[in-house]
């Protein structure tokens, strides 16, 4: 009897150890899942988050002009944090060769060698920079004023430029919304004498190599759209979008861990063997 009891007890101890190990693995998986979910709520630094569109004052959307305009972001566009936590949103216009993700900030964007870099100014002359995103909804960008290129720059050579809004934290770009515009001459415009339009798509033709007759055959046409159209999904309430692990899945894993832990404890208990009653 004692041998049977010892064998049974040893088996239960082994079962308890296996159950405890399994519960620990499940707990680790749950922790990793929760951590990944939290990490998924933020943007990578310098992320192109969406496109800028333009409206004429408070009126219709426009694709170009020579007068004032207001930049418009996708509904719910936001920074990762609020103004109270040190985040700021900024305006910018830069040469097309400049990657907005690499911009650094002080009182507006810092200079980039060999390129035009400037913040924008409102139609009443106020700089559109170091603005504080909302505390609630967290980081929401609002109140972008009407601006114009003529009110911003003393001169603007013809060519392509990137224009938009960026979030920055401690002087580094976090995310941004951008459009590419093409500036052309317009003698009827004052004071710059220019016209801007959303940049047209550019087309690149690749020709297939040949080893016989000098005949060029178009192999493919690749169209590159100048405006970044990646958007951040938001709900109809305008709240900050949330991504990550489904809370129900986390709860199910937690419940499974508790059940397995309880089973491990019960399996590890030694069974009392009572002596037979005397007849």
N, C-alpha and C positions, 0 to 999 in steps of 0.2 A: 504493500500500500504506500509506504513512504517513497519507494522508488517511483511509483506511478505519479505521486503528488509532485515529486521533484521534477520529473520529466514534463508534467503538465505545466508546472510553474515556469520552467525554463522556456517552453514553447510560447507561453504568454508574454514573457519578458522580451523574447525575440520579436513577437508580433507588435508589442508596444514600441520597440525601437524602430521597426519598419514604419509603423503608423506615424511616429513622431518625425521621422525623416521625410515622409511624404508630405506631412502638414507643413514642414519647414520649406520644402520646395514650392508648394502652392503659395505660401506666404511671400516668398521671394518673387514669384511670378506676378503676384498682385502688386507688390511694391514697385516693380519695374513698370507695370502697366500704368499705375497712377503717375509715376514720375514722367513717363513719356507723354501722358495726357497733359500735364502741366506745361511741359516744354513745348507742346504743340500749340499753346495759346499765344506764343510770341512770334514776331517776325525776325528773320535774320537781318543783321545790320546791312543797310544799303539795299533794301528790297524794293524793286519797282512794283508798287502795289496796285496801280491803276492808271487810267488815262485822265487827262484834263480836257474838259470841253469849255466852250466860250459862249457867253450870252451877252446880248446887247442891253446893258443896264439890267433891268428886271424883266426884259422881254424875251424874244425868241433866241434860240441857239443860232450862232453865226459861225462861219468857217473862215472868215477873214474880214479885213477892213483897214481903215486908217485912223479911226477914232478910238474912243474909250471902249473898254470891254470888262467883263467880270469873269474870272476863272471859276469854273464849277467842278466840284469833285463828285464822285459817286456817292449816293446816299449812305450815310453812316461812316464815311471816311474818318479815320481816327489815328492818333498816335498811341504808342504802347502805354503811356502814362499821362498823368495830368500835369498842368502847370505847377501845381503845388509840389510835385515830386521832381521838378526840374526839367520837364520836357517843354520844348518850344516848337512852334511851326513857323516856317519861313517861306518866302517867295524867292524865285530865282529866274534869271534868264542868262544862258551861257551859250558859248559857241557849240556847234553841233559835235565837235570833237571831244567835248568834255563829258565824262560819265558822271551824272548827278550823284551816284552812289559814293563817289570819292570826294565830294565837297566837304569841307570843314567850315565851321561857323564861329563867328565872334559877334560883331555888330553887322549882321548880314553874312553872305558867303565870302570866304577868304579868296584872295586872288589866285589864279592859276596861270603859270607862265605861258605866254604866247596865245592866250585866249581871252575873249570877253567874258567877264563874270560880273553880275550885278544883281542886287535885289530890285524889286519893283516898288513903285511909289503910287499911292492913290491919286485920284484926280484932284485932291485938295493938298497934295504935297507931302503926305505922311508916309514914312517908310513902312512897307508891309514886311515886317521882320520881328523876330523875338516875341511872337504872339503866344499866349498861353492856351493850350487845349483845355477842354472842359474837365471839371472834376466828376460830373455826372451828366450824361453817360461818360464813362471814363475815356479821356483822351479825345473826345469828339472835336473836330475842327469846324468852326463856324465863323460867320462874320467876315468872310473874304470881301474886301472892298473893291469898288470899281477902280480900274487902273488904266494906264495907257503907256505905250512905248515912248511917245513924245514927252510925257511927264516924267519919265524915268531916265532917259539917256539924252546927252547933248548931241550924239550922232550914233548912227547904227548902219554899218556897211551892209550892202546887199549880201544875201547868203542865207544859210540855214542856221537855226538856233533852237535850243531846247528851252522850254519855258514851263514852269510849274510850281508846285507846292511840296515842301519837304518837312518831315519831322526830324528834329535833332535832339540829342541828349549829350551833354558835356562836350558840345562842339562837333560831334560826329553824326553823320546822316544815319537815320534809322530806317525810314521808308520814305517813298516819294511818289508823287503823281505827276506825269509829264506828258507834253505833246511837243512835236517838232513843227516849227513854222518856217516858212520861206519868206524872206523879206526882199521886196523888189522896189525899184524906184517909182515914185508917184509925185510928179511935179505939183499936183494940186493939193498935196498934203502939207500942212505946217504943224510944227516947225521942222520936222525931220525930212519931209519930202519922200516918204516911203509908204508902202502898202504891205501888209502881212497877210498870209494865207496859210492854212494848215497844209503842211508839206504833202505833195502828191507822192504816191508810191513810186519807187524806183524799180526798173526792170533790168536784170542782168542776163545776157544771152551767152550760153556756153556752147562752143562748137566742138564737134567730135573730130579727133585727129584722123588724118588720112595718109596712106602710104602710096597712093596711086595718083589719080588725077587731082589737081588742086581745086577740088570742089568743097565748099564749106557747107556743112549740114548742121542745122540747129538741133542740138540734142535735147536741150531742156531750157525752160524759161523759169527763172526763180524770181518771185516778186517779194520784195522786202517792204513791209509797211512801216512807215516812219513813226507812227504813233503806237506807243505801248498800250495794249488793250487788256492786259491782265487785270482782273478785278477781284475784289474781296467780297465774298457773299455776305449779305446782311439780311436780317429779317425785316418785315414791313414796319416794325415798330421803330426802326432807326437805332436799335440798341447795338452795342459793340458785339461783333460776332464772336462766338466761342467755339473752339474746336478742341478735340481731345478725346479721352476715354469716356464711354457711356457710363454714367453713374450706376445704372442697373447692373452692368457687367461687373463693376468693381464690387458691388454689394453681393452678387452671387459668389464671387471668389472668396470674399470675406466669410460668408456663411459656410462655404465648403471647408475653409480652413478651420473654423470653429468646430464643425462636425467631426472632422478627421482628428483634431486634437482631443476632443471628448472621447472618441473611440479608442485613441491611443491610451488615454488614462485608464479607461475601463478595462481594456485588454491587459494592462500591466498589473492589475490587482491580483494578489495571490488568493487562490480559492481555499477556503477553510474546509478541511476534511474532518468531519465529526466521527468519533468512534461509534461503532454499532451499539444500539441499545441492548442492554441485557434482557433476555426474555424471561 
